[in-house]
Amino acid sequence: LAGYPAAVVADPVLDQLRASFANQAQSAYQQSSALTAASAAAHFAVNAAAAAGTLVGAPVAMPTAGVAGVPDFLHSMPVAHGLLPGGVAPPMGLDGGGQKNWGQYRVETERRAPAEEAAEKARQAKEEKARKEAETAAEAERKRCHLHKKPKDGCKFCKRHQEFVVKDNEARAAAKEKFMSAVASKKGSQRFDSSGPLELINTKTYGFPPMLQTHIVESTHFKTLMDFQTIEDILHEISGFAESVEPYVQNSTTTPSALFCCAYRLLTMNLTAGQLRRIIENEDHTYIRCAGFLFIRFGLAPDKLWSWFGEYILDDQELKLSSKDESVGTTTVGHYVESLMTQERYFSIVLPRLPTPVKRQLEAKLAQAPQDRRRTKAN
């Protein structure tokens, strides 16, 4: 072992390996000669160095090959390729003629380690949750009134027990709400906080009917919007000049509305998912939100609609279809979003066609929307 680091020679992890080769070397010395014993000791040194990580890779040639008087067992001794973290010796059958080599086994084991660690954490969390629930149940039982099976308003013991139960339920609800918010925040950050621009399905027409697109790009309003370089400028324009959600101004079939001019301008600005998210959640003006929804319906792929629209189906914010003409009526943001997914026409224009499989999926997901709205309103 001369020349090898002290950590290799004295590492307690190698005790078992050292003892095995030392016994075989001693046996070889008794059976043959000092040369055979030295060869066995050298073989151990190579294995010890490999096990400690000094030698890693292809098997090392057996140093006793071709030496006269060396027993056959020394020629068949396996060469270690290293130990698992923590000093676990390589399992039998991996070296020599085994199905996999030691390096493959190490890779597989290291790959399984994170999953096993996560499973252990989940098991511990489950046990901790069960323990806390058992403690809460025991505490509730201790506070239960010993005089009445059913709570009585005038009993201080019943009142104390009811207060404990209500407090526990509130704590559970708060914990659940915190968990759901964390999950939603994580999903939202993964889905919307992308630094790159959104991928549009058609960068030539942006999904707009050819006639409407021509009217927009040739309009004076849109030419003015081309001088605006920030999203804030466009949103300010919507707040100041959008008067309805219709594609054309009232009593005209050639002059595009301010809302549609601004929505088309947004489609040309390479928005990121985070920027679009802030538009559809804007609290200043409902028409700003509508511009974001139109961006999604005309610009993004059909299979992306539900991931963007789904959470707004029950949005009950009031939306005036026209701020100048009350007779046009009002709706809610939720109904507006639903109509974008279910209708083939938007006032006088045709919406981008949805593939039949996507349409069926949306219809299935929207089937419960009326019932959910009634339940939400009742609550």
C-alpha positions, 0 to 999 in steps of 0.5 A: 500500500506504499504510495497510496493516500493515508485516507485510502489505507486507513479508511474504515469503509474499506475494513471489510475489503481489506480483511478479505484480501488480507486473508486470501493473501495469507492463504496464498503465502502459505500455499505458494510463495512470497511472490504470490502474497505480494501479488494478492496484496497489490491486487487489494491495493488497486481495489482499495484505491478504486473503492475510495474513488482514486480509480474509477472507470474500466476494470483494472487488469489482474496483477497476478496474471501469468505469475507462476504459482498463483492459485486460480482464485486470485485470477478470478477476484473481482476488481472494485469500481467504487463504493456507494455513498455511505460505504455500501459494498457492490452487490454480488453479480454486478462485476465479471459476468453480471448483467450490469457493471458497477457504474450502471448500478451506481447511476441507477442508485443515485437516480433513485435516491431523490425519489426515496428521500421524497417518499420518506418526507411524505411519510413523515408529513403524513405521520405528523398530520395524523399525530396532530389530528389525534391530539386535536380529537383528544383535546376536543373530547376532553372539552366536551360537556359531560352533562349534555349529549347535545349542545345547550346554549346556556351551558358554559361547558357546551359553549367552551366545546363549541368554541374549540370546534369552531376555532379548529375548523377555522384553522383547518380552512385557513391552512387549506386556503394557504396551501391552495394559494401556494399551489396556484401561485406556483402554477401561475409562476410556471405558466405565466412568468415566462420571459419569452414572447407568447407563441401566436398561431398566425402572425400574418392575420392574427386570426382576424377576418381579412376584411376587419384586419384591412379596416384596422390597419388602414384606420387613422386610430391604428396608425396613431397606435403604431407610435405607442411603444409601451403596453401602458400607453395602449391600456391608457388608450383603451381606458380613454377611448373604448366605448363598447366591446363590438368590433366596429363603432356604432352605425358603421361597418367599416370603422373599427372600434377603439377596443379592436384597434388596441387589441390588434396592436397588442398582438403585434407587440410580442407580449409575454405571458406575464404581461398578458396575465396582468392585462386580463386581471386589470382592475381599472377598466373592464374593457382592458380585460376584454382586450386581453381576452380577445388577444387570447381568443384570436391570437393563441392556439385553440388548445390553450384557451381553457388554461387561460379562460377556465378560471374566469368562467365564474367571474361575476364582474359586471360588463357593459357591452356599450358604455354609450348605449344602455339598450345594448345590455350588460353581462358578466366577465364570466359569461363574456369569456364563455361566449368566446369559447362556445360561439362561432360568431362575435357580433358581426364577425366570425371567430377563429374556428375551433377543432372539433376535439377542442370544442368537445373538451370545452363543452364538457368542461363548461357543462357545470358552469351554470350550476356552479354560478347558481351555487356561487350566487347562493353562497 
